Amino acid sequence: MDLIITRKDLRLLKLLGRYPALQRELHRATVVGESELPPDVVTMNSRVTYADDTARVRDTVKLVYPHAAAGRGHLSVTTPLGTALLGLREGQEIEWHFPLGGRRRLRVEAVLSQPQRRRMTLDDKLDEALKQTFPASDAFVVSWDPRALDLEQGPHWIRRR
């Protein structure tokens, strides 16, 4: 089963090195940019509805970092359930080992919100095209003087006296 995770999430979640189950999942995940992220993937700060078929439970949670897990409906990614849901897509199922509860079958029913996903704007697309056309070694800088737009004084090269 393929897990999908954003580059940003990967960088931050690697900092949680003392959670071996989470680190194993990160190693097997497919890493994508925010603009390439499918809209139905569970990412950090996603609101997701899941079903635990083994326990016959259905719930909606927001997948968060450990420091933000306080409060109803917030699920830390470092919990067995949070680690299991990370990177899954709508409709995907996973069998997951819970330390005190044995193996359970989980299914992602819906990704209700996914703040990590970023659509590429026209400016982003132009920036990407320029990066491919002009590699960093060929970069150039154009200086700009904001006074050039001062309509009271006119262009800086035509000063009224």
C-alpha positions in Angstrom: 0.0 0.0 0.0 1.4 3.4 -1.0 1.5 6.2 1.6 1.7 9.8 0.4 3.3 12.5 2.4 4.4 16.1 1.7 8.0 17.3 1.8 7.1 19.7 4.5 5.4 17.1 6.7 8.3 14.7 6.2 10.8 17.3 7.4 8.8 18.1 10.5 7.8 14.5 11.4 11.4 13.3 11.1 12.1 15.6 14.1 9.9 13.2 16.1 12.6 10.5 16.0 11.6 8.8 19.3 8.5 7.2 17.7 9.8 4.2 15.8 6.4 3.2 14.2 6.1 6.7 12.8 9.6 6.7 11.5 9.1 3.3 9.7 6.0 4.8 8.0 8.0 7.9 6.9 10.6 5.7 5.3 8.1 3.8 3.1 6.1 6.9 2.1 6.0 8.5 -1.3 7.1 12.1 -0.9 5.4 14.8 -3.0 5.3 18.6 -3.1 2.2 20.4 -1.7 1.0 21.3 -5.2 1.2 17.6 -6.3 -0.8 16.3 -3.4 -4.0 14.5 -4.3 -7.0 16.0 -2.5 -8.0 12.8 -0.8 -4.8 12.1 1.2 -4.6 12.3 5.0 -1.9 14.9 5.8 -1.0 16.8 9.0 -3.8 19.0 10.1 -6.3 17.2 7.9 -9.8 16.5 9.2 -10.6 12.9 8.4 -13.5 10.5 9.0 -12.4 7.0 9.6 -13.9 3.7 10.5 -12.4 1.1 12.8 -14.1 -2.0 11.5 -12.7 -4.2 14.3 -14.0 -2.0 17.2 -17.1 -0.9 15.2 -16.3 2.7 15.7 -16.6 5.6 13.3 -15.1 9.0 14.1 -13.9 12.3 12.7 -10.6 13.7 13.9 -8.0 16.3 13.0 -4.5 14.8 12.7 -2.1 17.1 14.6 1.4 17.3 16.0 1.8 16.1 19.6 1.8 19.7 21.1 -1.6 20.5 19.5 -3.3 17.3 20.6 -5.2 18.8 23.5 -8.9 19.1 22.9 -11.7 17.0 21.6 -11.3 15.7 18.1 -7.6 16.3 17.9 -5.5 13.1 17.3 -1.7 13.2 17.6 0.2 11.6 14.8 2.4 9.9 17.4 -0.5 7.7 18.6 -0.9 4.3 16.9 -4.2 5.5 15.3 -2.6 8.8 14.1 0.4 7.0 12.6 -1.9 4.4 10.9 -4.0 7.1 9.2 -1.2 9.4 8.0 -0.7 9.2 4.3 -3.7 7.0 3.5 -6.3 8.0 0.8 -10.0 7.9 1.0 -11.2 4.3 0.7 -7.9 2.8 1.7 -7.8 0.3 4.5 -5.0 -0.8 6.7 -4.5 -3.5 9.4 -2.6 -1.9 12.2 -1.2 -3.3 15.5 -2.3 -1.4 18.6 -0.1 -2.1 21.6 -3.0 -2.9 24.0 -5.7 -3.8 21.5 -4.1 -6.3 19.1 -4.6 -5.8 15.3 -7.4 -3.6 14.0 -8.7 -2.8 10.6 -9.0 0.9 9.8 -10.6 2.5 6.7 -10.4 6.2 5.7 -14.0 7.2 4.7 -13.4 10.9 3.9 -10.8 13.6 4.0 -13.0 16.6 4.9 -10.2 19.2 4.8 -6.6 19.2 3.9 -4.8 22.5 4.6 -1.4 21.1 3.4 -2.5 21.0 -0.2 -1.5 24.0 -2.2 -2.8 24.7 -5.6 -0.2 26.1 -8.0 -1.1 29.7 -8.9 -0.2 31.2 -12.3 2.8 32.9 -10.6 4.0 29.5 -9.1 3.8 27.9 -12.6 5.7 30.8 -14.1 8.4 30.5 -11.4 8.7 26.8 -12.1 9.1 27.4 -15.8 11.7 30.0 -15.2 13.7 27.7 -12.9 13.8 25.1 -15.6 14.7 27.6 -18.3 17.3 29.5 -16.2 19.1 27.2 -13.7 20.4 28.8 -10.5 23.9 29.1 -12.0 22.5 31.3 -14.7 20.6 33.5 -12.3 20.6 37.3 -12.8 19.6 40.2 -10.6 17.9 43.4 -11.7 18.0 46.3 -9.3 14.9 48.3 -8.9 14.4 51.8 -7.4 11.0 52.2 -5.9 11.3 56.0 -6.4 10.9 55.3 -10.1 7.2 55.0 -9.5 6.8 58.2 -7.5 4.3 60.1 -9.7 4.7 63.4 -7.7 8.3 63.7 -8.8 8.2 61.8 -12.0 10.8 59.3 -13.1 14.0 59.7 -11.2 15.9 60.5 -14.4 13.6 63.4 -15.2 13.5 65.6 -12.1 11.5 68.8 -12.2 13.5 71.8 -11.0 
